[in-house]
Amino acid sequence: MIKATKFFRKQAEKAERMAQATPDQEASQNLSNLAQAYRSQAAALKKNEKKSAKSKKKSGKKPGKVKGRA
């Protein structure tokens, strides 16, 4: 299974290559915008993944004394 961030980065690279190869100015600009959108989406996804990983670390219970036992 492909990771989503890696997929979006690859799509951004493809869109950027197509933008450079396209002679039509408007189509080239649209592809450049698409590449930027893919990169933004990958960055947001990565940031979200980091946040959830930190919250999982913090939510774990630490072993300690149990009340009511001697």
PDB file of N, H, CA, C and O in Angstrom:
ATOM      1  N   MET A   1       0.839  -1.186   0.000  1.00  0.00           N
ATOM      2  CA  MET A   1       0.000   0.000   0.000  1.00  0.00           C
ATOM      3  C   MET A   1       0.881   1.245   0.000  1.00  0.00           C
ATOM      4  O   MET A   1       1.856   1.323   0.748  1.00  0.00           O
ATOM      5  N   ILE A   2       0.541   2.198  -0.824  1.00  0.00           N
ATOM      6  H   ILE A   2      -0.251   2.135  -1.431  1.00  0.00           H
ATOM      7  CA  ILE A   2       1.316   3.425  -0.946  1.00  0.00           C
ATOM      8  C   ILE A   2       0.879   4.416   0.130  1.00  0.00           C
ATOM      9  O   ILE A   2      -0.310   4.562   0.411  1.00  0.00           O
ATOM     10  N   LYS A   3       1.858   5.094   0.724  1.00  0.00           N
ATOM     11  H   LYS A   3       2.824   4.975   0.495  1.00  0.00           H
ATOM     12  CA  LYS A   3       1.532   6.120   1.708  1.00  0.00           C
ATOM     13  C   LYS A   3       0.961   7.333   0.980  1.00  0.00           C
ATOM     14  O   LYS A   3       1.403   7.684  -0.115  1.00  0.00           O
ATOM     15  N   ALA A   4      -0.008   7.953   1.594  1.00  0.00           N
ATOM     16  H   ALA A   4      -0.367   7.668   2.483  1.00  0.00           H
ATOM     17  CA  ALA A   4      -0.720   9.062   0.942  1.00  0.00           C
ATOM     18  C   ALA A   4       0.202  10.248   0.666  1.00  0.00           C
ATOM     19  O   ALA A   4       0.123  10.845  -0.407  1.00  0.00           O
ATOM     20  N   THR A   5       1.072  10.602   1.611  1.00  0.00           N
ATOM     21  H   THR A   5       1.136  10.117   2.483  1.00  0.00           H
ATOM     22  CA  THR A   5       1.942  11.755   1.388  1.00  0.00           C
ATOM     23  C   THR A   5       2.893  11.517   0.224  1.00  0.00           C
ATOM     24  O   THR A   5       3.150  12.417  -0.577  1.00  0.00           O
ATOM     25  N   LYS A   6       3.414  10.293   0.139  1.00  0.00           N
ATOM     26  H   LYS A   6       3.206   9.563   0.789  1.00  0.00           H
ATOM     27  CA  LYS A   6       4.321   9.960  -0.968  1.00  0.00           C
ATOM     28  C   LYS A   6       3.575  10.023  -2.300  1.00  0.00           C
ATOM     29  O   LYS A   6       4.111  10.504  -3.298  1.00  0.00           O
ATOM     30  N   PHE A   7       2.352   9.539  -2.307  1.00  0.00           N
ATOM     31  H   PHE A   7       1.917   9.149  -1.496  1.00  0.00           H
ATOM     32  CA  PHE A   7       1.528   9.569  -3.516  1.00  0.00           C
ATOM     33  C   PHE A   7       1.303  11.010  -3.983  1.00  0.00           C
ATOM     34  O   PHE A   7       1.455  11.308  -5.168  1.00  0.00           O
ATOM     35  N   PHE A   8       0.943  11.899  -3.059  1.00  0.00           N
ATOM     36  H   PHE A   8       0.820  11.656  -2.097  1.00  0.00           H
ATOM     37  CA  PHE A   8       0.681  13.294  -3.431  1.00  0.00           C
ATOM     38  C   PHE A   8       1.940  13.981  -3.933  1.00  0.00           C
ATOM     39  O   PHE A   8       1.874  14.788  -4.860  1.00  0.00           O
ATOM     40  N   ARG A   9       3.081  13.674  -3.338  1.00  0.00           N
ATOM     41  H   ARG A   9       3.134  13.018  -2.585  1.00  0.00           H
ATOM     42  CA  ARG A   9       4.333  14.278  -3.813  1.00  0.00           C
ATOM     43  C   ARG A   9       4.674  13.812  -5.222  1.00  0.00           C
ATOM     44  O   ARG A   9       5.128  14.602  -6.050  1.00  0.00           O
ATOM     45  N   LYS A  10       4.455  12.526  -5.492  1.00  0.00           N
ATOM     46  H   LYS A  10       4.087  11.884  -4.820  1.00  0.00           H
ATOM     47  CA  LYS A  10       4.712  12.009  -6.841  1.00  0.00           C
ATOM     48  C   LYS A  10       3.781  12.661  -7.853  1.00  0.00           C
ATOM     49  O   LYS A  10       4.203  13.012  -8.955  1.00  0.00           O
ATOM     50  N   GLN A  11       2.514  12.824  -7.479  1.00  0.00           N
ATOM     51  H   GLN A  11       2.171  12.539  -6.584  1.00  0.00           H
ATOM     52  CA  GLN A  11       1.554  13.470  -8.368  1.00  0.00           C
ATOM     53  C   GLN A  11       1.962  14.927  -8.631  1.00  0.00           C
ATOM     54  O   GLN A  11       1.806  15.422  -9.747  1.00  0.00           O
ATOM     55  N   ALA A  12       2.478  15.604  -7.616  1.00  0.00           N
ATOM     56  H   ALA A  12       2.605  15.202  -6.710  1.00  0.00           H
ATOM     57  CA  ALA A  12       2.924  16.984  -7.782  1.00  0.00           C
ATOM     58  C   ALA A  12       4.092  17.053  -8.767  1.00  0.00           C
ATOM     59  O   ALA A  12       4.144  17.945  -9.613  1.00  0.00           O
ATOM     60  N   GLU A  13       5.018  16.116  -8.653  1.00  0.00           N
ATOM     61  H   GLU A  13       4.976  15.391  -7.966  1.00  0.00           H
ATOM     62  CA  GLU A  13       6.151  16.086  -9.585  1.00  0.00           C
ATOM     63  C   GLU A  13       5.677  15.860 -11.020  1.00  0.00           C
ATOM     64  O   GLU A  13       6.159  16.507 -11.949  1.00  0.00           O
ATOM     65  N   LYS A  14       4.738  14.945 -11.190  1.00  0.00           N
ATOM     66  H   LYS A  14       4.347  14.419 -10.434  1.00  0.00           H
ATOM     67  CA  LYS A  14       4.199  14.666 -12.530  1.00  0.00           C
ATOM     68  C   LYS A  14       3.516  15.904 -13.107  1.00  0.00           C
ATOM     69  O   LYS A  14       3.726  16.254 -14.269  1.00  0.00           O
ATOM     70  N   ALA A  15       2.701  16.560 -12.288  1.00  0.00           N
ATOM     71  H   ALA A  15       2.531  16.275 -11.344  1.00  0.00           H
ATOM     72  CA  ALA A  15       1.979  17.751 -12.756  1.00  0.00           C
ATOM     73  C   ALA A  15       2.953  18.863 -13.124  1.00  0.00           C
ATOM     74  O   ALA A  15       2.738  19.587 -14.096  1.00  0.00           O
ATOM     75  N   GLU A  16       4.020  18.996 -12.347  1.00  0.00           N
ATOM     76  H   GLU A  16       4.194  18.408 -11.557  1.00  0.00           H
ATOM     77  CA  GLU A  16       4.996  20.034 -12.642  1.00  0.00           C
ATOM     78  C   GLU A  16       5.752  19.753 -13.944  1.00  0.00           C
ATOM     79  O   GLU A  16       6.009  20.668 -14.726  1.00  0.00           O
ATOM     80  N   ARG A  17       6.102  18.495 -14.169  1.00  0.00           N
ATOM     81  H   ARG A  17       5.892  17.752 -13.533  1.00  0.00           H
ATOM     82  CA  ARG A  17       6.764  18.132 -15.434  1.00  0.00           C
ATOM     83  C   ARG A  17       5.846  18.396 -16.615  1.00  0.00           C
ATOM     84  O   ARG A  17       6.284  18.899 -17.649  1.00  0.00           O
ATOM     85  N   MET A  18       4.575  18.058 -16.462  1.00  0.00           N
ATOM     86  H   MET A  18       4.218  17.649 -15.622  1.00  0.00           H
ATOM     87  CA  MET A  18       3.611  18.303 -17.535  1.00  0.00           C
ATOM     88  C   MET A  18       3.438  19.800 -17.784  1.00  0.00           C
ATOM     89  O   MET A  18       3.282  20.229 -18.927  1.00  0.00           O
ATOM     90  N   ALA A  19       3.466  20.587 -16.718  1.00  0.00           N
ATOM     91  H   ALA A  19       3.593  20.238 -15.789  1.00  0.00           H
ATOM     92  CA  ALA A  19       3.327  22.040 -16.857  1.00  0.00           C
ATOM     93  C   ALA A  19       4.487  22.625 -17.657  1.00  0.00           C
ATOM     94  O   ALA A  19       4.297  23.518 -18.483  1.00  0.00           O
ATOM     95  N   GLN A  20       5.689  22.112 -17.404  1.00  0.00           N
ATOM     96  H   GLN A  20       5.844  21.386 -16.734  1.00  0.00           H
ATOM     97  CA  GLN A  20       6.855  22.611 -18.128  1.00  0.00           C
ATOM     98  C   GLN A  20       6.847  22.167 -19.589  1.00  0.00           C
ATOM     99  O   GLN A  20       7.382  22.862 -20.453  1.00  0.00           O
ATOM    100  N   ALA A  21       6.249  21.027 -19.863  1.00  0.00           N
ATOM    101  H   ALA A  21       5.814  20.463 -19.161  1.00  0.00           H
ATOM    102  CA  ALA A  21       6.235  20.491 -21.223  1.00  0.00           C
ATOM    103  C   ALA A  21       5.087  21.046 -22.068  1.00  0.00           C
ATOM    104  O   ALA A  21       5.110  20.925 -23.293  1.00  0.00           O
ATOM    105  N   THR A  22       4.091  21.649 -21.430  1.00  0.00           N
ATOM    106  H   THR A  22       4.072  21.747 -20.435  1.00  0.00           H
ATOM    107  CA  THR A  22       2.924  22.143 -22.149  1.00  0.00           C
ATOM    108  C   THR A  22       3.186  23.554 -22.688  1.00  0.00           C
ATOM    109  O   THR A  22       3.541  24.452 -21.925  1.00  0.00           O
ATOM    110  N   PRO A  23       3.013  23.749 -23.994  1.00  0.00           N
ATOM    111  CA  PRO A  23       3.266  25.074 -24.569  1.00  0.00           C
ATOM    112  C   PRO A  23       2.138  26.082 -24.280  1.00  0.00           C
ATOM    113  O   PRO A  23       2.376  27.290 -24.282  1.00  0.00           O
ATOM    114  N   ASP A  24       0.928  25.598 -24.034  1.00  0.00           N
ATOM    115  H   ASP A  24       0.734  24.617 -24.031  1.00  0.00           H
ATOM    116  CA  ASP A  24      -0.203  26.479 -23.763  1.00  0.00           C
ATOM    117  C   ASP A  24      -0.052  27.112 -22.377  1.00  0.00           C
ATOM    118  O   ASP A  24       0.086  26.405 -21.378  1.00  0.00           O
ATOM    119  N   GLN A  25      -0.079  28.438 -22.323  1.00  0.00           N
ATOM    120  H   GLN A  25      -0.191  29.012 -23.134  1.00  0.00           H
ATOM    121  CA  GLN A  25       0.156  29.176 -21.074  1.00  0.00           C
ATOM    122  C   GLN A  25      -0.905  28.869 -20.013  1.00  0.00           C
ATOM    123  O   GLN A  25      -0.571  28.640 -18.850  1.00  0.00           O
ATOM    124  N   GLU A  26      -2.149  28.864 -20.401  1.00  0.00           N
ATOM    125  H   GLU A  26      -2.420  29.050 -21.345  1.00  0.00           H
ATOM    126  CA  GLU A  26      -3.228  28.642 -19.436  1.00  0.00           C
ATOM    127  C   GLU A  26      -3.186  27.216 -18.871  1.00  0.00           C
ATOM    128  O   GLU A  26      -3.338  27.018 -17.666  1.00  0.00           O
ATOM    129  N   ALA A  27      -2.983  26.245 -19.729  1.00  0.00           N
ATOM    130  H   ALA A  27      -2.860  26.405 -20.708  1.00  0.00           H
ATOM    131  CA  ALA A  27      -2.905  24.857 -19.276  1.00  0.00           C
ATOM    132  C   ALA A  27      -1.686  24.655 -18.381  1.00  0.00           C
ATOM    133  O   ALA A  27      -1.743  23.927 -17.390  1.00  0.00           O
ATOM    134  N   SER A  28      -0.601  25.298 -18.738  1.00  0.00           N
ATOM    135  H   SER A  28      -0.554  25.889 -19.543  1.00  0.00           H
ATOM    136  CA  SER A  28       0.617  25.209 -17.940  1.00  0.00           C
ATOM    137  C   SER A  28       0.396  25.794 -16.535  1.00  0.00           C
ATOM    138  O   SER A  28       0.841  25.225 -15.538  1.00  0.00           O
ATOM    139  N   GLN A  29      -0.285  26.918 -16.478  1.00  0.00           N
ATOM    140  H   GLN A  29      -0.646  27.380 -17.288  1.00  0.00           H
ATOM    141  CA  GLN A  29      -0.580  27.552 -15.184  1.00  0.00           C
ATOM    142  C   GLN A  29      -1.502  26.674 -14.345  1.00  0.00           C
ATOM    143  O   GLN A  29      -1.308  26.543 -13.137  1.00  0.00           O
ATOM    144  N   ASN A  30      -2.498  26.076 -14.980  1.00  0.00           N
ATOM    145  H   ASN A  30      -2.655  26.182 -15.962  1.00  0.00           H
ATOM    146  CA  ASN A  30      -3.412  25.173 -14.265  1.00  0.00           C
ATOM    147  C   ASN A  30      -2.668  23.975 -13.682  1.00  0.00           C
ATOM    148  O   ASN A  30      -2.930  23.569 -12.549  1.00  0.00           O
ATOM    149  N   LEU A  31      -1.744  23.412 -14.451  1.00  0.00           N
ATOM    150  H   LEU A  31      -1.530  23.741 -15.370  1.00  0.00           H
ATOM    151  CA  LEU A  31      -0.968  22.270 -13.958  1.00  0.00           C
ATOM    152  C   LEU A  31      -0.020  22.678 -12.829  1.00  0.00           C
ATOM    153  O   LEU A  31       0.200  21.909 -11.893  1.00  0.00           O
ATOM    154  N   SER A  32       0.533  23.873 -12.915  1.00  0.00           N
ATOM    155  H   SER A  32       0.354  24.498 -13.675  1.00  0.00           H
ATOM    156  CA  SER A  32       1.385  24.372 -11.827  1.00  0.00           C
ATOM    157  C   SER A  32       0.579  24.548 -10.545  1.00  0.00           C
ATOM    158  O   SER A  32       1.043  24.221  -9.453  1.00  0.00           O
ATOM    159  N   ASN A  33      -0.633  25.069 -10.696  1.00  0.00           N
ATOM    160  H   ASN A  33      -1.010  25.335 -11.583  1.00  0.00           H
ATOM    161  CA  ASN A  33      -1.511  25.219  -9.534  1.00  0.00           C
ATOM    162  C   ASN A  33      -1.885  23.865  -8.939  1.00  0.00           C
ATOM    163  O   ASN A  33      -1.973  23.713  -7.720  1.00  0.00           O
ATOM    164  N   LEU A  34      -2.100  22.896  -9.802  1.00  0.00           N
ATOM    165  H   LEU A  34      -2.029  23.020 -10.792  1.00  0.00           H
ATOM    166  CA  LEU A  34      -2.425  21.541  -9.347  1.00  0.00           C
ATOM    167  C   LEU A  34      -1.250  20.950  -8.569  1.00  0.00           C
ATOM    168  O   LEU A  34      -1.442  20.313  -7.533  1.00  0.00           O
ATOM    169  N   ALA A  35      -0.047  21.160  -9.068  1.00  0.00           N
ATOM    170  H   ALA A  35       0.109  21.677  -9.909  1.00  0.00           H
ATOM    171  CA  ALA A  35       1.149  20.662  -8.381  1.00  0.00           C
ATOM    172  C   ALA A  35       1.272  21.292  -6.993  1.00  0.00           C
ATOM    173  O   ALA A  35       1.593  20.610  -6.020  1.00  0.00           O
ATOM    174  N   GLN A  36       1.017  22.586  -6.915  1.00  0.00           N
ATOM    175  H   GLN A  36       0.757  23.140  -7.706  1.00  0.00           H
ATOM    176  CA  GLN A  36       1.071  23.275  -5.623  1.00  0.00           C
ATOM    177  C   GLN A  36       0.002  22.738  -4.673  1.00  0.00           C
ATOM    178  O   GLN A  36       0.251  22.592  -3.476  1.00  0.00           O
ATOM    179  N   ALA A  37      -1.166  22.449  -5.192  1.00  0.00           N
ATOM    180  H   ALA A  37      -1.369  22.567  -6.164  1.00  0.00           H
ATOM    181  CA  ALA A  37      -2.247  21.901  -4.365  1.00  0.00           C
ATOM    182  C   ALA A  37      -1.878  20.516  -3.827  1.00  0.00           C
ATOM    183  O   ALA A  37      -2.152  20.202  -2.669  1.00  0.00           O
ATOM    184  N   TYR A  38      -1.260  19.699  -4.667  1.00  0.00           N
ATOM    185  H   TYR A  38      -1.038  19.954  -5.608  1.00  0.00           H
ATOM    186  CA  TYR A  38      -0.819  18.375  -4.210  1.00  0.00           C
ATOM    187  C   TYR A  38       0.215  18.503  -3.098  1.00  0.00           C
ATOM    188  O   TYR A  38       0.161  17.775  -2.107  1.00  0.00           O
ATOM    189  N   ARG A  39       1.148  19.420  -3.260  1.00  0.00           N
ATOM    190  H   ARG A  39       1.193  20.012  -4.065  1.00  0.00           H
ATOM    191  CA  ARG A  39       2.175  19.610  -2.231  1.00  0.00           C
ATOM    192  C   ARG A  39       1.562  20.100  -0.916  1.00  0.00           C
ATOM    193  O   ARG A  39       1.950  19.651   0.163  1.00  0.00           O
ATOM    194  N   SER A  40       0.617  21.010  -1.015  1.00  0.00           N
ATOM    195  H   SER A  40       0.302  21.374  -1.891  1.00  0.00           H
ATOM    196  CA  SER A  40      -0.053  21.509   0.179  1.00  0.00           C
ATOM    197  C   SER A  40      -0.814  20.396   0.886  1.00  0.00           C
ATOM    198  O   SER A  40      -0.804  20.311   2.114  1.00  0.00           O
ATOM    199  N   GLN A  41      -1.463  19.559   0.118  1.00  0.00           N
ATOM    200  H   GLN A  41      -1.471  19.629  -0.880  1.00  0.00           H
ATOM    201  CA  GLN A  41      -2.224  18.453   0.687  1.00  0.00           C
ATOM    202  C   GLN A  41      -1.294  17.457   1.376  1.00  0.00           C
ATOM    203  O   GLN A  41      -1.618  16.945   2.448  1.00  0.00           O
ATOM    204  N   ALA A  42      -0.158  17.184   0.773  1.00  0.00           N
ATOM    205  H   ALA A  42       0.105  17.599  -0.097  1.00  0.00           H
ATOM    206  CA  ALA A  42       0.812  16.269   1.375  1.00  0.00           C
ATOM    207  C   ALA A  42       1.357  16.849   2.679  1.00  0.00           C
ATOM    208  O   ALA A  42       1.518  16.129   3.664  1.00  0.00           O
ATOM    209  N   ALA A  43       1.640  18.149   2.682  1.00  0.00           N
ATOM    210  H   ALA A  43       1.509  18.734   1.882  1.00  0.00           H
ATOM    211  CA  ALA A  43       2.163  18.787   3.893  1.00  0.00           C
ATOM    212  C   ALA A  43       1.130  18.769   5.018  1.00  0.00           C
ATOM    213  O   ALA A  43       1.470  18.508   6.172  1.00  0.00           O
ATOM    214  N   ALA A  44      -0.114  19.041   4.688  1.00  0.00           N
ATOM    215  H   ALA A  44      -0.391  19.253   3.751  1.00  0.00           H
ATOM    216  CA  ALA A  44      -1.173  19.028   5.700  1.00  0.00           C
ATOM    217  C   ALA A  44      -1.377  17.623   6.258  1.00  0.00           C
ATOM    218  O   ALA A  44      -1.587  17.449   7.458  1.00  0.00           O
ATOM    219  N   LEU A  45      -1.316  16.637   5.393  1.00  0.00           N
ATOM    220  H   LEU A  45      -1.145  16.779   4.418  1.00  0.00           H
ATOM    221  CA  LEU A  45      -1.489  15.251   5.822  1.00  0.00           C
ATOM    222  C   LEU A  45      -0.352  14.826   6.744  1.00  0.00           C
ATOM    223  O   LEU A  45      -0.581  14.160   7.754  1.00  0.00           O
ATOM    224  N   LYS A  46       0.858  15.207   6.400  1.00  0.00           N
ATOM    225  H   LYS A  46       1.044  15.747   5.580  1.00  0.00           H
ATOM    226  CA  LYS A  46       2.020  14.857   7.225  1.00  0.00           C
ATOM    227  C   LYS A  46       1.934  15.532   8.590  1.00  0.00           C
ATOM    228  O   LYS A  46       2.243  14.925   9.615  1.00  0.00           O
ATOM    229  N   LYS A  47       1.508  16.800   8.590  1.00  0.00           N
ATOM    230  H   LYS A  47       1.257  17.293   7.758  1.00  0.00           H
ATOM    231  CA  LYS A  47       1.370  17.526   9.853  1.00  0.00           C
ATOM    232  C   LYS A  47       0.316  16.856  10.740  1.00  0.00           C
ATOM    233  O   LYS A  47       0.499  16.741  11.952  1.00  0.00           O
ATOM    234  N   ASN A  48      -0.771  16.422  10.135  1.00  0.00           N
ATOM    235  H   ASN A  48      -0.920  16.516   9.151  1.00  0.00           H
ATOM    236  CA  ASN A  48      -1.840  15.738  10.861  1.00  0.00           C
ATOM    237  C   ASN A  48      -1.353  14.410  11.436  1.00  0.00           C
ATOM    238  O   ASN A  48      -1.697  14.057  12.565  1.00  0.00           O
ATOM    239  N   GLU A  49      -0.560  13.679  10.667  1.00  0.00           N
ATOM    240  H   GLU A  49      -0.281  13.966   9.751  1.00  0.00           H
ATOM    241  CA  GLU A  49      -0.026  12.404  11.126  1.00  0.00           C
ATOM    242  C   GLU A  49       0.907  12.599  12.314  1.00  0.00           C
ATOM    243  O   GLU A  49       0.890  11.808  13.257  1.00  0.00           O
ATOM    244  N   LYS A  50       1.717  13.644  12.269  1.00  0.00           N
ATOM    245  H   LYS A  50       1.730  14.287  11.503  1.00  0.00           H
ATOM    246  CA  LYS A  50       2.624  13.923  13.382  1.00  0.00           C
ATOM    247  C   LYS A  50       1.846  14.273  14.643  1.00  0.00           C
ATOM    248  O   LYS A  50       2.206  13.843  15.739  1.00  0.00           O
ATOM    249  N   LYS A  51       0.783  15.051  14.487  1.00  0.00           N
ATOM    250  H   LYS A  51       0.491  15.400  13.597  1.00  0.00           H
ATOM    251  CA  LYS A  51      -0.047  15.424  15.626  1.00  0.00           C
ATOM    252  C   LYS A  51      -0.661  14.195  16.282  1.00  0.00           C
ATOM    253  O   LYS A  51      -0.643  14.067  17.506  1.00  0.00           O
ATOM    254  N   SER A  52      -1.201  13.298  15.479  1.00  0.00           N
ATOM    255  H   SER A  52      -1.216  13.402  14.484  1.00  0.00           H
ATOM    256  CA  SER A  52      -1.856  12.111  16.020  1.00  0.00           C
ATOM    257  C   SER A  52      -0.835  11.169  16.666  1.00  0.00           C
ATOM    258  O   SER A  52      -1.154  10.485  17.638  1.00  0.00           O
ATOM    259  N   ALA A  53       0.376  11.130  16.137  1.00  0.00           N
ATOM    260  H   ALA A  53       0.635  11.686  15.348  1.00  0.00           H
ATOM    261  CA  ALA A  53       1.411  10.290  16.730  1.00  0.00           C
ATOM    262  C   ALA A  53       1.812  10.820  18.102  1.00  0.00           C
ATOM    263  O   ALA A  53       2.048  10.040  19.024  1.00  0.00           O
ATOM    264  N   LYS A  54       1.891  12.141  18.239  1.00  0.00           N
ATOM    265  H   LYS A  54       1.699  12.775  17.490  1.00  0.00           H
ATOM    266  CA  LYS A  54       2.236  12.736  19.533  1.00  0.00           C
ATOM    267  C   LYS A  54       1.136  12.483  20.552  1.00  0.00           C
ATOM    268  O   LYS A  54       1.427  12.185  21.710  1.00  0.00           O
ATOM    269  N   SER A  55      -0.114  12.595  20.144  1.00  0.00           N
ATOM    270  H   SER A  55      -0.350  12.836  19.203  1.00  0.00           H
ATOM    271  CA  SER A  55      -1.217  12.401  21.079  1.00  0.00           C
ATOM    272  C   SER A  55      -1.303  10.942  21.520  1.00  0.00           C
ATOM    273  O   SER A  55      -1.696  10.662  22.653  1.00  0.00           O
ATOM    274  N   LYS A  56      -0.941  10.013  20.641  1.00  0.00           N
ATOM    275  H   LYS A  56      -0.622  10.241  19.721  1.00  0.00           H
ATOM    276  CA  LYS A  56      -0.942   8.594  21.018  1.00  0.00           C
ATOM    277  C   LYS A  56       0.125   8.322  22.074  1.00  0.00           C
ATOM    278  O   LYS A  56      -0.091   7.529  22.990  1.00  0.00           O
ATOM    279  N   LYS A  57       1.282   8.983  21.944  1.00  0.00           N
ATOM    280  H   LYS A  57       1.458   9.627  21.199  1.00  0.00           H
ATOM    281  CA  LYS A  57       2.354   8.805  22.913  1.00  0.00           C
ATOM    282  C   LYS A  57       1.941   9.310  24.285  1.00  0.00           C
ATOM    283  O   LYS A  57       2.206   8.656  25.294  1.00  0.00           O
ATOM    284  N   LYS A  58       1.297  10.460  24.330  1.00  0.00           N
ATOM    285  H   LYS A  58       1.082  10.991  23.510  1.00  0.00           H
ATOM    286  CA  LYS A  58       0.919  11.090  25.594  1.00  0.00           C
ATOM    287  C   LYS A  58      -0.225  10.366  26.291  1.00  0.00           C
ATOM    288  O   LYS A  58      -0.310  10.410  27.518  1.00  0.00           O
ATOM    289  N   SER A  59      -1.097   9.710  25.559  1.00  0.00           N
ATOM    290  H   SER A  59      -1.028   9.674  24.562  1.00  0.00           H
ATOM    291  CA  SER A  59      -2.282   9.112  26.153  1.00  0.00           C
ATOM    292  C   SER A  59      -2.007   7.774  26.841  1.00  0.00           C
ATOM    293  O   SER A  59      -2.872   7.264  27.553  1.00  0.00           O
ATOM    294  N   GLY A  60      -0.839   7.205  26.644  1.00  0.00           N
ATOM    295  H   GLY A  60      -0.136   7.619  26.065  1.00  0.00           H
ATOM    296  CA  GLY A  60      -0.519   5.927  27.266  1.00  0.00           C
ATOM    297  C   GLY A  60      -0.397   6.069  28.771  1.00  0.00           C
ATOM    298  O   GLY A  60       0.158   7.052  29.263  1.00  0.00           O
ATOM    299  N   LYS A  61      -0.915   5.086  29.509  1.00  0.00           N
ATOM    300  H   LYS A  61      -1.366   4.287  29.110  1.00  0.00           H
ATOM    301  CA  LYS A  61      -0.850   5.135  30.966  1.00  0.00           C
ATOM    302  C   LYS A  61       0.498   4.604  31.430  1.00  0.00           C
ATOM    303  O   LYS A  61       1.036   3.641  30.884  1.00  0.00           O
ATOM    304  N   LYS A  62       1.029   5.270  32.463  1.00  0.00           N
ATOM    305  H   LYS A  62       0.592   6.052  32.907  1.00  0.00           H
ATOM    306  CA  LYS A  62       2.280   4.826  33.048  1.00  0.00           C
ATOM    307  C   LYS A  62       1.979   3.843  34.173  1.00  0.00           C
ATOM    308  O   LYS A  62       1.040   4.048  34.941  1.00  0.00           O
ATOM    309  N   PRO A  63       2.757   2.790  34.273  1.00  0.00           N
ATOM    310  CA  PRO A  63       2.537   1.856  35.375  1.00  0.00           C
ATOM    311  C   PRO A  63       2.903   2.532  36.698  1.00  0.00           C
ATOM    312  O   PRO A  63       3.892   3.259  36.795  1.00  0.00           O
ATOM    313  N   GLY A  64       2.105   2.278  37.677  1.00  0.00           N
ATOM    314  H   GLY A  64       1.302   1.687  37.599  1.00  0.00           H
ATOM    315  CA  GLY A  64       2.351   2.902  38.979  1.00  0.00           C
ATOM    316  C   GLY A  64       1.656   2.124  40.067  1.00  0.00           C
ATOM    317  O   GLY A  64       1.253   0.974  39.892  1.00  0.00           O
ATOM    318  N   LYS A  65       1.529   2.790  41.198  1.00  0.00           N
ATOM    319  H   LYS A  65       1.856   3.724  41.340  1.00  0.00           H
ATOM    320  CA  LYS A  65       0.881   2.160  42.328  1.00  0.00           C
ATOM    321  C   LYS A  65      -0.625   2.059  42.078  1.00  0.00           C
ATOM    322  O   LYS A  65      -1.244   2.953  41.501  1.00  0.00           O
ATOM    323  N   VAL A  66      -1.187   0.945  42.529  1.00  0.00           N
ATOM    324  H   VAL A  66      -0.685   0.218  42.998  1.00  0.00           H
ATOM    325  CA  VAL A  66      -2.622   0.752  42.402  1.00  0.00           C
ATOM    326  C   VAL A  66      -3.233   1.020  43.768  1.00  0.00           C
ATOM    327  O   VAL A  66      -2.806   0.442  44.768  1.00  0.00           O
ATOM    328  N   LYS A  67      -4.232   1.894  43.816  1.00  0.00           N
ATOM    329  H   LYS A  67      -4.579   2.364  43.004  1.00  0.00           H
ATOM    330  CA  LYS A  67      -4.877   2.249  45.078  1.00  0.00           C
ATOM    331  C   LYS A  67      -5.626   1.048  45.636  1.00  0.00           C
ATOM    332  O   LYS A  67      -6.235   0.279  44.892  1.00  0.00           O
ATOM    333  N   GLY A  68      -5.572   0.898  46.950  1.00  0.00           N
ATOM    334  H   GLY A  68      -5.077   1.522  47.554  1.00  0.00           H
ATOM    335  CA  GLY A  68      -6.316  -0.154  47.605  1.00  0.00           C
ATOM    336  C   GLY A  68      -5.533  -1.442  47.787  1.00  0.00           C
ATOM    337  O   GLY A  68      -6.037  -2.388  48.392  1.00  0.00           O
ATOM    338  N   ARG A  69      -4.315  -1.498  47.278  1.00  0.00           N
ATOM    339  H   ARG A  69      -3.905  -0.730  46.786  1.00  0.00           H
ATOM    340  CA  ARG A  69      -3.500  -2.710  47.457  1.00  0.00           C
ATOM    341  C   ARG A  69      -2.327  -2.398  48.397  1.00  0.00           C
ATOM    342  O   ARG A  69      -1.821  -1.276  48.429  1.00  0.00           O
ATOM    343  N   ALA A  70      -1.925  -3.372  49.126  1.00  0.00           N
ATOM    344  H   ALA A  70      -2.336  -4.283  49.100  1.00  0.00           H
ATOM    345  CA  ALA A  70      -0.855  -3.183  50.078  1.00  0.00           C
ATOM    346  C   ALA A  70       0.492  -3.533  49.517  1.00  0.00           C
ATOM    347  O   ALA A  70       1.499  -3.421  50.215  1.00  0.00           O
TER     348      ALA A  70
END
